[in-house]
Amino acid sequence: MYQVIVMYGDNEPWWFFEDWRRDIRSQVEFADAAKAKAFYKQEWQRLAQKFPNSSAKANFLSAFWKEDDERWCEECDDYIQQYTGLALLKDYQPVSETSERDLFENLHAEQKIKSCQRIRQDPAVV
C-alpha cells in the first residue's frame, strides 16, 4: 500500500526519527502507485501555494514552512521552526523512485536551521 501523508512538527519529513508518526495530521492510502503520485502532486501544489518556503528530496519528500511558525523548546531554550511535511511512502517507508523535477527543483531551500539539538542527540552519548 502507498500512503500520502501530511505531517506537522519540528522535523522535515525525511528524518524519520523514532516517533515520526506522532506528527501525522492526515493520510490517504492507495493501492495504485500512479494514483498515489497524482494525489501527492495535487497536495504538493496546494501546499506550495500556501507556504512561502519549501525544500524537498527527489524521492517524494517535501517540507513547507512559514518563518514565523515556531514553537518554544524548553529543552534547548530557543524557538524551533515548525514544518508541514508531505511524503509519499510505500508501507510507511520512503519510496526509491524519483519524483518529477518540478516537485524538488527550484524551491526556496534557504531554510534557517532551528532544530532542537538535545532531541537529536543519541541518548547513549549524553
A tleap script that builds the chain and sets N, CA, C and O, in Angstrom:
source leaprc.protein.ff14SB
mol = sequence {
  NMET TYR GLN VAL ILE VAL MET TYR GLY ASP
  ASN GLU PRO TRP TRP PHE PHE GLU ASP TRP
  ARG ARG ASP ILE ARG SER GLN VAL GLU PHE
  ALA ASP ALA ALA LYS ALA LYS ALA PHE TYR
  LYS GLN GLU TRP GLN ARG LEU ALA GLN LYS
  PHE PRO ASN SER SER ALA LYS ALA ASN PHE
  LEU SER ALA PHE TRP LYS GLU ASP ASP GLU
  ARG TRP CYS GLU GLU CYS ASP ASP TYR ILE
  GLN GLN TYR THR GLY LEU ALA LEU LEU LYS
  ASP TYR GLN PRO VAL SER GLU THR SER GLU
  ARG ASP LEU PHE GLU ASN LEU HIE ALA GLU
  GLN LYS ILE LYS SER CYS GLN ARG ILE ARG
  GLN ASP PRO ALA VAL CVAL
}
set mol.1.N position { 0.818 -1.186 0.000 }
set mol.1.CA position { 0.000 0.000 0.000 }
set mol.1.C position { 0.866 1.256 0.000 }
set mol.1.O position { 1.934 1.293 0.612 }
set mol.2.N position { 0.392 2.266 -0.689 }
set mol.2.CA position { 1.051 3.568 -0.713 }
set mol.2.C position { 0.289 4.520 0.198 }
set mol.2.O position { -0.935 4.456 0.305 }
set mol.3.N position { 1.037 5.405 0.853 }
set mol.3.CA position { 0.433 6.424 1.707 }
set mol.3.C position { 0.945 7.793 1.269 }
set mol.3.O position { 2.136 7.973 1.017 }
set mol.4.N position { 0.033 8.745 1.183 }
set mol.4.CA position { 0.405 10.150 1.041 }
set mol.4.C position { 0.062 10.767 2.389 }
set mol.4.O position { -1.096 10.797 2.807 }
set mol.5.N position { 1.095 11.257 3.054 }
set mol.5.CA position { 0.979 11.705 4.432 }
set mol.5.C position { 1.327 13.188 4.546 }
set mol.5.O position { 2.294 13.662 3.950 }
set mol.6.N position { 0.526 13.902 5.316 }
set mol.6.CA position { 0.831 15.284 5.680 }
set mol.6.C position { 1.161 15.272 7.164 }
set mol.6.O position { 0.400 14.753 7.981 }
set mol.7.N position { 2.308 15.853 7.500 }
set mol.7.CA position { 2.774 15.896 8.879 }
set mol.7.C position { 2.958 17.346 9.308 }
set mol.7.O position { 3.028 18.248 8.474 }
set mol.8.N position { 3.033 17.556 10.610 }
set mol.8.CA position { 3.319 18.877 11.147 }
set mol.8.C position { 4.145 18.707 12.413 }
set mol.8.O position { 3.774 17.950 13.311 }
set mol.9.N position { 5.265 19.415 12.479 }
set mol.9.CA position { 6.087 19.336 13.678 }
set mol.9.C position { 7.462 19.940 13.495 }
set mol.9.O position { 7.694 20.744 12.592 }
set mol.10.N position { 8.373 19.535 14.371 }
set mol.10.CA position { 9.725 20.090 14.430 }
set mol.10.C position { 10.638 19.649 13.291 }
set mol.10.O position { 11.633 20.317 13.011 }
set mol.11.N position { 10.325 18.552 12.638 }
set mol.11.CA position { 11.276 17.948 11.700 }
set mol.11.C position { 10.734 17.854 10.281 }
set mol.11.O position { 9.538 17.658 10.065 }
set mol.12.N position { 11.635 17.997 9.325 }
set mol.12.CA position { 11.280 17.760 7.935 }
set mol.12.C position { 10.959 16.272 7.771 }
set mol.12.O position { 11.432 15.456 8.562 }
set mol.13.N position { 10.176 15.911 6.776 }
set mol.13.CA position { 9.680 14.533 6.692 }
set mol.13.C position { 10.725 13.474 6.374 }
set mol.13.O position { 10.436 12.284 6.503 }
set mol.14.N position { 11.921 13.859 5.967 }
set mol.14.CA position { 12.929 12.851 5.606 }
set mol.14.C position { 13.737 12.339 6.799 }
set mol.14.O position { 14.585 11.464 6.625 }
set mol.15.N position { 13.502 12.853 7.985 }
set mol.15.CA position { 14.301 12.419 9.133 }
set mol.15.C position { 13.862 11.074 9.682 }
set mol.15.O position { 14.716 10.284 10.085 }
set mol.16.N position { 12.605 10.787 9.716 }
set mol.16.CA position { 12.099 9.502 10.216 }
set mol.16.C position { 12.692 9.119 11.573 }
set mol.16.O position { 13.155 7.996 11.772 }
set mol.17.N position { 12.666 10.080 12.500 }
set mol.17.CA position { 13.069 9.765 13.867 }
set mol.17.C position { 12.101 8.734 14.438 }
set mol.17.O position { 11.024 8.509 13.885 }
set mol.18.N position { 12.484 8.122 15.527 }
set mol.18.CA position { 11.727 7.011 16.101 }
set mol.18.C position { 10.226 7.299 16.254 }
set mol.18.O position { 9.401 6.423 15.991 }
set mol.19.N position { 9.874 8.499 16.671 }
set mol.19.CA position { 8.468 8.832 16.917 }
set mol.19.C position { 7.847 9.684 15.801 }
set mol.19.O position { 6.917 10.445 16.069 }
set mol.20.N position { 8.327 9.580 14.585 }
set mol.20.CA position { 7.881 10.439 13.489 }
set mol.20.C position { 6.391 10.324 13.214 }
set mol.20.O position { 5.784 11.292 12.754 }
set mol.21.N position { 5.789 9.190 13.477 }
set mol.21.CA position { 4.363 9.009 13.170 }
set mol.21.C position { 3.458 9.875 14.044 }
set mol.21.O position { 2.300 10.100 13.694 }
set mol.22.N position { 3.962 10.356 15.159 }
set mol.22.CA position { 3.163 11.260 16.002 }
set mol.22.C position { 2.846 12.573 15.290 }
set mol.22.O position { 1.879 13.252 15.633 }
set mol.23.N position { 3.655 12.922 14.307 }
set mol.23.CA position { 3.460 14.181 13.582 }
set mol.23.C position { 2.435 14.071 12.449 }
set mol.23.O position { 2.104 15.084 11.833 }
set mol.24.N position { 1.933 12.888 12.163 }
set mol.24.CA position { 0.984 12.712 11.057 }
set mol.24.C position { -0.318 13.433 11.386 }
set mol.24.O position { -0.912 13.227 12.445 }
set mol.25.N position { -0.750 14.285 10.452 }
set mol.25.CA position { -2.013 15.010 10.597 }
set mol.25.C position { -3.092 14.431 9.687 }
set mol.25.O position { -4.276 14.467 10.020 }
set mol.26.N position { -2.678 13.898 8.539 }
set mol.26.CA position { -3.630 13.254 7.637 }
set mol.26.C position { -2.883 12.274 6.749 }
set mol.26.O position { -1.684 12.409 6.504 }
set mol.27.N position { -3.629 11.284 6.273 }
set mol.27.CA position { -3.032 10.341 5.339 }
set mol.27.C position { -4.130 9.744 4.472 }
set mol.27.O position { -5.262 9.549 4.913 }
set mol.28.N position { -3.762 9.459 3.225 }
set mol.28.CA position { -4.658 8.807 2.279 }
set mol.28.C position { -3.895 7.615 1.729 }
set mol.28.O position { -2.725 7.737 1.366 }
set mol.29.N position { -4.551 6.468 1.665 }
set mol.29.CA position { -3.895 5.246 1.181 }
set mol.29.C position { -4.350 4.913 -0.232 }
set mol.29.O position { -5.491 5.165 -0.620 }
set mol.30.N position { -3.418 4.337 -0.987 }
set mol.30.CA position { -3.667 3.956 -2.378 }
set mol.30.C position { -3.053 2.586 -2.633 }
set mol.30.O position { -1.973 2.276 -2.129 }
set mol.31.N position { -3.733 1.786 -3.403 }
set mol.31.CA position { -3.170 0.510 -3.848 }
set mol.31.C position { -2.347 0.727 -5.113 }
set mol.31.O position { -1.446 -0.056 -5.416 }
set mol.32.N position { -2.654 1.778 -5.841 }
set mol.32.CA position { -2.033 2.066 -7.130 }
set mol.32.C position { -1.000 3.199 -6.993 }
set mol.32.O position { -1.321 4.276 -6.491 }
set mol.33.N position { 0.226 2.951 -7.438 }
set mol.33.CA position { 1.300 3.949 -7.326 }
set mol.33.C position { 0.994 5.204 -8.136 }
set mol.33.O position { 1.271 6.311 -7.674 }
set mol.34.N position { 0.439 5.062 -9.312 }
set mol.34.CA position { 0.154 6.222 -10.164 }
set mol.34.C position { -0.871 7.150 -9.503 }
set mol.34.O position { -0.734 8.372 -9.563 }
set mol.35.N position { -1.889 6.573 -8.878 }
set mol.35.CA position { -2.890 7.391 -8.192 }
set mol.35.C position { -2.284 8.077 -6.977 }
set mol.35.O position { -2.612 9.227 -6.687 }
set mol.36.N position { -1.413 7.388 -6.274 }
set mol.36.CA position { -0.736 7.983 -5.125 }
set mol.36.C position { 0.137 9.158 -5.571 }
set mol.36.O position { 0.140 10.205 -4.924 }
set mol.37.N position { 0.868 8.992 -6.657 }
set mol.37.CA position { 1.721 10.068 -7.176 }
set mol.37.C position { 0.899 11.266 -7.627 }
set mol.37.O position { 1.286 12.410 -7.388 }
set mol.38.N position { -0.225 11.013 -8.274 }
set mol.38.CA position { -1.095 12.111 -8.718 }
set mol.38.C position { -1.638 12.884 -7.522 }
set mol.38.O position { -1.701 14.112 -7.557 }
set mol.39.N position { -2.030 12.180 -6.467 }
set mol.39.CA position { -2.531 12.840 -5.268 }
set mol.39.C position { -1.414 13.612 -4.572 }
set mol.39.O position { -1.633 14.728 -4.100 }
set mol.40.N position { -0.223 13.030 -4.505 }
set mol.40.CA position { 0.935 13.727 -3.922 }
set mol.40.C position { 1.175 15.044 -4.662 }
set mol.40.O position { 1.371 16.085 -4.034 }
set mol.41.N position { 1.161 14.997 -5.984 }
set mol.41.CA position { 1.409 16.208 -6.777 }
set mol.41.C position { 0.340 17.267 -6.507 }
set mol.41.O position { 0.649 18.453 -6.399 }
set mol.42.N position { -0.904 16.838 -6.400 }
set mol.42.CA position { -2.002 17.756 -6.090 }
set mol.42.C position { -1.779 18.408 -4.722 }
set mol.42.O position { -1.940 19.620 -4.579 }
set mol.43.N position { -1.412 17.613 -3.724 }
set mol.43.CA position { -1.150 18.135 -2.382 }
set mol.43.C position { 0.080 19.040 -2.384 }
set mol.43.O position { 0.094 20.064 -1.701 }
set mol.44.N position { 1.106 18.674 -3.139 }
set mol.44.CA position { 2.321 19.484 -3.232 }
set mol.44.C position { 1.979 20.869 -3.777 }
set mol.44.O position { 2.453 21.879 -3.256 }
set mol.45.N position { 1.168 20.913 -4.812 }
set mol.45.CA position { 0.791 22.203 -5.404 }
set mol.45.C position { -0.039 23.040 -4.434 }
set mol.45.O position { 0.124 24.258 -4.365 }
set mol.46.N position { -0.922 22.392 -3.691 }
set mol.46.CA position { -1.738 23.105 -2.696 }
set mol.46.C position { -0.846 23.707 -1.606 }
set mol.46.O position { -1.013 24.869 -1.237 }
set mol.47.N position { 0.088 22.924 -1.099 }
set mol.47.CA position { 0.968 23.406 -0.032 }
set mol.47.C position { 1.954 24.456 -0.536 }
set mol.47.O position { 2.283 25.395 0.189 }
set mol.48.N position { 2.426 24.304 -1.769 }
set mol.48.CA position { 3.361 25.280 -2.341 }
set mol.48.C position { 2.716 26.657 -2.477 }
set mol.48.O position { 3.405 27.673 -2.386 }
set mol.49.N position { 1.419 26.700 -2.691 }
set mol.49.CA position { 0.725 27.987 -2.769 }
set mol.49.C position { 0.484 28.586 -1.385 }
set mol.49.O position { 0.388 29.804 -1.237 }
set mol.50.N position { 0.390 27.738 -0.394 }
set mol.50.CA position { 0.077 28.175 0.964 }
set mol.50.C position { 1.306 28.655 1.739 }
set mol.50.O position { 1.202 29.544 2.584 }
set mol.51.N position { 2.475 28.061 1.448 }
set mol.51.CA position { 3.687 28.348 2.210 }
set mol.51.C position { 4.734 29.045 1.349 }
set mol.51.O position { 4.939 28.658 0.199 }
set mol.52.N position { 5.405 30.073 1.890 }
set mol.52.CA position { 6.426 30.787 1.117 }
set mol.52.C position { 7.762 30.050 1.010 }
set mol.52.O position { 8.564 30.361 0.130 }
set mol.53.N position { 8.014 29.078 1.892 }
set mol.53.CA position { 9.293 28.371 1.913 }
set mol.53.C position { 9.077 26.878 1.750 }
set mol.53.O position { 8.123 26.303 2.276 }
set mol.54.N position { 9.988 26.267 1.008 }
set mol.54.CA position { 9.895 24.818 0.832 }
set mol.54.C position { 11.261 24.239 0.507 }
set mol.54.O position { 12.158 24.919 0.008 }
set mol.55.N position { 11.378 22.967 0.808 }
set mol.55.CA position { 12.577 22.206 0.496 }
set mol.55.C position { 12.120 20.783 0.232 }
set mol.55.O position { 11.105 20.351 0.779 }
set mol.56.N position { 12.846 20.051 -0.594 }
set mol.56.CA position { 12.385 18.710 -0.941 }
set mol.56.C position { 13.548 17.806 -1.293 }
set mol.56.O position { 14.630 18.252 -1.673 }
set mol.57.N position { 13.284 16.533 -1.154 }
set mol.57.CA position { 14.187 15.490 -1.629 }
set mol.57.C position { 13.591 14.947 -2.920 }
set mol.57.O position { 12.406 15.142 -3.193 }
set mol.58.N position { 14.394 14.280 -3.695 }
set mol.58.CA position { 13.944 13.804 -5.003 }
set mol.58.C position { 12.979 12.631 -4.910 }
set mol.58.O position { 12.337 12.294 -5.905 }
set mol.59.N position { 12.858 12.004 -3.754 }
set mol.59.CA position { 12.011 10.817 -3.643 }
set mol.59.C position { 10.687 11.101 -2.921 }
set mol.59.O position { 10.305 10.383 -1.997 }
set mol.60.N position { 10.000 12.154 -3.356 }
set mol.60.CA position { 8.651 12.460 -2.877 }
set mol.60.C position { 8.589 12.800 -1.391 }
set mol.60.O position { 7.664 12.381 -0.695 }
set mol.61.N position { 9.563 13.554 -0.907 }
set mol.61.CA position { 9.550 14.047 0.475 }
set mol.61.C position { 9.751 15.560 0.434 }
set mol.61.O position { 10.775 16.036 -0.055 }
set mol.62.N position { 8.783 16.314 0.944 }
set mol.62.CA position { 8.843 17.773 0.877 }
set mol.62.C position { 8.482 18.395 2.216 }
set mol.62.O position { 7.668 17.858 2.968 }
set mol.63.N position { 9.099 19.533 2.500 }
set mol.63.CA position { 8.810 20.303 3.709 }
set mol.63.C position { 8.408 21.711 3.294 }
set mol.63.O position { 8.989 22.292 2.378 }
set mol.64.N position { 7.419 22.242 3.971 }
set mol.64.CA position { 6.923 23.595 3.723 }
set mol.64.C position { 6.859 24.318 5.057 }
set mol.64.O position { 6.576 23.701 6.084 }
set mol.65.N position { 7.121 25.635 5.054 }
set mol.65.CA position { 7.063 26.373 6.309 }
set mol.65.C position { 6.925 27.862 6.085 }
set mol.65.O position { 7.182 28.381 4.998 }
set mol.66.N position { 6.508 28.538 7.155 }
set mol.66.CA position { 6.466 29.997 7.257 }
set mol.66.C position { 7.449 30.365 8.349 }
set mol.66.O position { 7.483 29.726 9.401 }
set mol.67.N position { 8.242 31.383 8.108 }
set mol.67.CA position { 9.298 31.783 9.048 }
set mol.67.C position { 8.772 32.027 10.457 }
set mol.67.O position { 9.463 31.734 11.433 }
set mol.68.N position { 7.574 32.552 10.575 }
set mol.68.CA position { 7.069 32.893 11.906 }
set mol.68.C position { 6.325 31.740 12.589 }
set mol.68.O position { 5.755 31.931 13.663 }
set mol.69.N position { 6.324 30.569 11.995 }
set mol.69.CA position { 5.676 29.406 12.610 }
set mol.69.C position { 6.738 28.627 13.391 }
set mol.69.O position { 7.396 27.727 12.869 }
set mol.70.N position { 6.874 29.007 14.648 }
set mol.70.CA position { 7.875 28.399 15.527 }
set mol.70.C position { 7.214 28.031 16.848 }
set mol.70.O position { 6.138 28.529 17.180 }
set mol.71.N position { 7.867 27.161 17.588 }
set mol.71.CA position { 7.416 26.842 18.943 }
set mol.71.C position { 8.601 26.977 19.884 }
set mol.71.O position { 9.751 26.781 19.491 }
set mol.72.N position { 8.304 27.313 21.124 }
set mol.72.CA position { 9.341 27.433 22.136 }
set mol.72.C position { 9.723 26.044 22.634 }
set mol.72.O position { 8.857 25.237 22.973 }
set mol.73.N position { 11.018 25.773 22.677 }
set mol.73.CA position { 11.527 24.490 23.159 }
set mol.73.C position { 12.208 24.729 24.504 }
set mol.73.O position { 13.236 25.402 24.580 }
set mol.74.N position { 11.630 24.174 25.554 }
set mol.74.CA position { 12.210 24.312 26.899 }
set mol.74.C position { 13.590 23.662 26.977 }
set mol.74.O position { 14.505 24.213 27.589 }
set mol.75.N position { 13.741 22.486 26.353 }
set mol.75.CA position { 14.995 21.729 26.438 }
set mol.75.C position { 16.184 22.487 25.848 }
set mol.75.O position { 17.287 22.444 26.392 }
set mol.76.N position { 15.953 23.179 24.734 }
set mol.76.CA position { 17.079 23.867 24.098 }
set mol.76.C position { 17.022 25.379 24.300 }
set mol.76.O position { 17.891 26.103 23.814 }
set mol.77.N position { 15.998 25.863 25.018 }
set mol.77.CA position { 15.894 27.272 25.359 }
set mol.77.C position { 15.940 28.169 24.120 }
set mol.77.O position { 16.660 29.167 24.082 }
set mol.78.N position { 15.158 27.789 23.117 }
set mol.78.CA position { 15.135 28.534 21.861 }
set mol.78.C position { 13.845 28.206 21.123 }
set mol.78.O position { 13.132 27.262 21.464 }
set mol.79.N position { 13.565 29.011 20.103 }
set mol.79.CA position { 12.424 28.726 19.236 }
set mol.79.C position { 12.847 27.747 18.156 }
set mol.79.O position { 13.967 27.812 17.648 }
set mol.80.N position { 11.940 26.835 17.807 }
set mol.80.CA position { 12.217 25.815 16.786 }
set mol.80.C position { 11.218 25.975 15.655 }
set mol.80.O position { 10.015 26.096 15.884 }
set mol.81.N position { 11.732 25.974 14.433 }
set mol.81.CA position { 10.885 26.067 13.238 }
set mol.81.C position { 9.930 24.883 13.183 }
set mol.81.O position { 10.307 23.757 13.505 }
set mol.82.N position { 8.694 25.142 12.773 }
set mol.82.CA position { 7.695 24.096 12.584 }
set mol.82.C position { 7.493 23.878 11.084 }
set mol.82.O position { 7.424 24.837 10.314 }
set mol.83.N position { 7.399 22.629 10.682 }
set mol.83.CA position { 7.296 22.267 9.278 }
set mol.83.C position { 6.009 21.513 8.994 }
set mol.83.O position { 5.536 20.735 9.821 }
set mol.84.N position { 5.456 21.750 7.832 }
set mol.84.CA position { 4.405 20.895 7.296 }
set mol.84.C position { 5.097 19.996 6.292 }
set mol.84.O position { 5.637 20.471 5.294 }
set mol.85.N position { 5.083 18.716 6.549 }
set mol.85.CA position { 5.760 17.759 5.685 }
set mol.85.C position { 4.773 17.019 4.800 }
set mol.85.O position { 3.634 16.765 5.192 }
set mol.86.N position { 5.219 16.682 3.616 }
set mol.86.CA position { 4.431 15.893 2.678 }
set mol.86.C position { 5.293 14.731 2.223 }
set mol.86.O position { 6.431 14.919 1.794 }
set mol.87.N position { 4.745 13.532 2.320 }
set mol.87.CA position { 5.528 12.341 1.973 }
set mol.87.C position { 4.674 11.345 1.206 }
set mol.87.O position { 3.505 11.123 1.522 }
set mol.88.N position { 5.287 10.750 0.190 }
set mol.88.CA position { 4.707 9.596 -0.491 }
set mol.88.C position { 5.520 8.392 -0.037 }
set mol.88.O position { 6.723 8.313 -0.286 }
set mol.89.N position { 4.859 7.464 0.628 }
set mol.89.CA position { 5.540 6.306 1.194 }
set mol.89.C position { 4.914 5.019 0.662 }
set mol.89.O position { 3.779 5.004 0.186 }
set mol.90.N position { 5.678 3.960 0.758 }
set mol.90.CA position { 5.142 2.632 0.465 }
set mol.90.C position { 5.328 1.815 1.729 }
set mol.90.O position { 6.452 1.593 2.177 }
set mol.91.N position { 4.224 1.373 2.297 }
set mol.91.CA position { 4.242 0.644 3.568 }
set mol.91.C position { 5.018 1.415 4.634 }
set mol.91.O position { 5.795 0.841 5.397 }
set mol.92.N position { 4.792 2.724 4.669 }
set mol.92.CA position { 5.388 3.644 5.638 }
set mol.92.C position { 6.912 3.746 5.529 }
set mol.92.O position { 7.586 4.093 6.499 }
set mol.93.N position { 7.439 3.448 4.365 }
set mol.93.CA position { 8.870 3.586 4.087 }
set mol.93.C position { 9.038 4.514 2.883 }
set mol.93.O position { 8.175 4.531 2.005 }
set mol.94.N position { 10.121 5.281 2.818 }
set mol.94.CA position { 10.342 6.142 1.647 }
set mol.94.C position { 10.405 5.318 0.362 }
set mol.94.O position { 10.946 4.212 0.343 }
set mol.95.N position { 9.850 5.870 -0.696 }
set mol.95.CA position { 9.938 5.194 -1.990 }
set mol.95.C position { 11.306 5.465 -2.590 }
set mol.95.O position { 11.950 6.458 -2.251 }
set mol.96.N position { 11.746 4.599 -3.468 }
set mol.96.CA position { 13.059 4.772 -4.092 }
set mol.96.C position { 12.951 5.487 -5.434 }
set mol.96.O position { 13.967 5.838 -6.034 }
set mol.97.N position { 11.745 5.702 -5.900 }
set mol.97.CA position { 11.540 6.365 -7.188 }
set mol.97.C position { 11.803 7.858 -7.065 }
set mol.97.O position { 11.678 8.436 -5.985 }
set mol.98.N position { 12.164 8.469 -8.172 }
set mol.98.CA position { 12.416 9.906 -8.212 }
set mol.98.C position { 11.170 10.629 -8.678 }
set mol.98.O position { 10.546 10.233 -9.663 }
set mol.99.N position { 10.805 11.688 -7.973 }
set mol.99.CA position { 9.635 12.475 -8.349 }
set mol.99.C position { 9.959 13.371 -9.536 }
set mol.99.O position { 11.115 13.507 -9.935 }
set mol.100.N position { 8.930 13.970 -10.085 }
set mol.100.CA position { 9.122 14.910 -11.189 }
set mol.100.C position { 9.995 16.066 -10.709 }
set mol.100.O position { 9.912 16.479 -9.552 }
set mol.101.N position { 10.811 16.571 -11.585 }
set mol.101.CA position { 11.772 17.628 -11.197 }
set mol.101.C position { 11.109 18.860 -10.617 }
set mol.101.O position { 11.656 19.484 -9.707 }
set mol.102.N position { 9.943 19.223 -11.124 }
set mol.102.CA position { 9.302 20.432 -10.612 }
set mol.102.C position { 8.853 20.285 -9.165 }
set mol.102.O position { 8.484 21.278 -8.538 }
set mol.103.N position { 8.876 19.071 -8.618 }
set mol.103.CA position { 8.495 18.854 -7.227 }
set mol.103.C position { 9.678 18.945 -6.268 }
set mol.103.O position { 9.487 18.920 -5.052 }
set mol.104.N position { 10.896 19.050 -6.797 }
set mol.104.CA position { 12.031 19.179 -5.879 }
set mol.104.C position { 13.106 20.140 -6.360 }
set mol.104.O position { 14.041 20.414 -5.608 }
set mol.105.N position { 13.019 20.656 -7.559 }
set mol.105.CA position { 13.986 21.653 -8.024 }
set mol.105.C position { 13.352 23.035 -7.990 }
set mol.105.O position { 12.129 23.173 -7.979 }
set mol.106.N position { 14.194 24.047 -7.973 }
set mol.106.CA position { 13.745 25.443 -7.967 }
set mol.106.C position { 12.867 25.773 -6.765 }
set mol.106.O position { 11.877 26.495 -6.885 }
set mol.107.N position { 13.234 25.246 -5.628 }
set mol.107.CA position { 12.476 25.516 -4.413 }
set mol.107.C position { 13.171 26.582 -3.592 }
set mol.107.O position { 14.322 26.937 -3.850 }
set mol.108.N position { 12.469 27.080 -2.617 }
set mol.108.CA position { 13.022 28.064 -1.683 }
set mol.108.C position { 13.747 27.290 -0.589 }
set mol.108.O position { 13.207 27.101 0.501 }
set mol.109.N position { 14.942 26.851 -0.868 }
set mol.109.CA position { 15.636 25.940 0.049 }
set mol.109.C position { 16.546 26.652 1.039 }
set mol.109.O position { 17.367 26.000 1.684 }
set mol.110.N position { 16.429 27.938 1.175 }
set mol.110.CA position { 17.265 28.659 2.127 }
set mol.110.C position { 16.587 28.676 3.494 }
set mol.110.O position { 16.176 29.727 3.984 }
set mol.111.N position { 16.481 27.521 4.085 }
set mol.111.CA position { 15.806 27.443 5.371 }
set mol.111.C position { 16.758 27.773 6.501 }
set mol.111.O position { 17.956 27.494 6.441 }
set mol.112.N position { 16.194 28.372 7.528 }
set mol.112.CA position { 17.004 28.606 8.701 }
set mol.112.C position { 17.008 27.327 9.517 }
set mol.112.O position { 15.965 26.710 9.730 }
set mol.113.N position { 18.160 26.945 9.961 }
set mol.113.CA position { 18.284 25.705 10.713 }
set mol.113.C position { 17.972 26.006 12.168 }
set mol.113.O position { 18.729 26.694 12.854 }
set mol.114.N position { 16.841 25.477 12.627 }
set mol.114.CA position { 16.427 25.644 14.018 }
set mol.114.C position { 15.855 24.333 14.468 }
set mol.114.O position { 14.644 24.124 14.411 }
set mol.115.N position { 16.697 23.462 14.906 }
set mol.115.CA position { 16.215 22.192 15.424 }
set mol.115.C position { 16.769 22.003 16.827 }
set mol.115.O position { 17.827 22.525 17.180 }
set mol.116.N position { 16.040 21.259 17.592 }
set mol.116.CA position { 16.448 21.013 18.971 }
set mol.116.C position { 17.599 20.016 18.981 }
set mol.116.O position { 17.405 18.844 18.659 }
set mol.117.N position { 18.761 20.455 19.337 }
set mol.117.CA position { 19.936 19.586 19.359 }
set mol.117.C position { 19.833 18.535 20.458 }
set mol.117.O position { 20.383 17.443 20.314 }
set mol.118.N position { 19.151 18.837 21.533 }
set mol.118.CA position { 19.000 17.851 22.602 }
set mol.118.C position { 18.185 16.659 22.144 }
set mol.118.O position { 18.509 15.522 22.490 }
set mol.119.N position { 17.143 16.891 21.379 }
set mol.119.CA position { 16.280 15.816 20.904 }
set mol.119.C position { 17.018 14.942 19.901 }
set mol.119.O position { 16.833 13.725 19.896 }
set mol.120.N position { 17.845 15.530 19.060 }
set mol.120.CA position { 18.522 14.781 18.003 }
set mol.120.C position { 19.772 14.048 18.474 }
set mol.120.O position { 20.307 13.216 17.742 }
set mol.121.N position { 20.240 14.340 19.668 }
set mol.121.CA position { 21.434 13.670 20.162 }
set mol.121.C position { 21.097 12.230 20.521 }
set mol.121.O position { 19.983 11.913 20.939 }
set mol.122.N position { 22.064 11.395 20.352 }
set mol.122.CA position { 21.939 9.989 20.738 }
set mol.122.C position { 21.927 9.926 22.249 }
set mol.122.O position { 22.871 10.399 22.882 }
set mol.123.N position { 20.861 9.341 22.872 }
set mol.123.CA position { 20.808 9.300 24.334 }
set mol.123.C position { 21.976 8.550 24.958 }
set mol.123.O position { 22.313 8.797 26.116 }
set mol.124.N position { 22.595 7.649 24.225 }
set mol.124.CA position { 23.718 6.901 24.767 }
set mol.124.C position { 24.957 7.785 24.894 }
set mol.124.O position { 25.859 7.486 25.677 }
set mol.125.N position { 24.998 8.878 24.119 }
set mol.125.CA position { 26.158 9.775 24.129 }
set mol.125.C position { 26.046 10.805 25.228 }
set mol.125.O position { 27.062 11.244 25.766 }
set mol.126.N position { 24.824 11.202 25.578 }
set mol.126.CA position { 24.600 12.275 26.552 }
set mol.126.C position { 24.987 11.845 27.950 }
set mol.126.O position { 24.863 12.627 28.893 }
savepdb mol mol.pdb
quit
